[in-house]
Amino acid sequence: MLKYGSVEKELSGGAAETTNNRMELLGVITGLSALKEPCRVILTTDSKYVVDSVTKGWVYGWKKKGWIKSDKKPALNVDLWERLLPLLEKHEVTFNWVKGHAGHPENERCDALAVAQSYKYSIR
């Protein structure tokens, strides 16, 4: 969900056989990619994976070490991190973590969009 003043735009999508972390990253990539010029962005998410990886510098360390984590295991989702990092250089992004399913209106709306998309890809 993109918001600027009173203007809102919702973007959503999905993928088969994926993980929550991949979809969280793809959501951030999609939102930042939709911006037509460099912007100051407050990125609100319930994904500790995304927030901590960037704000604690983990992703930059993984990249510097050839996408190897401190435990010597390969970093996950490298293809998506390689798409996100240039967007973080283009935009001035402040990360705002919120607890999921705790009544944050925009986070709840994003969750509803994600659940709706998941039905397109799941066998029920």
Disulfide bonds with the S-S distance in Angstrom:
none
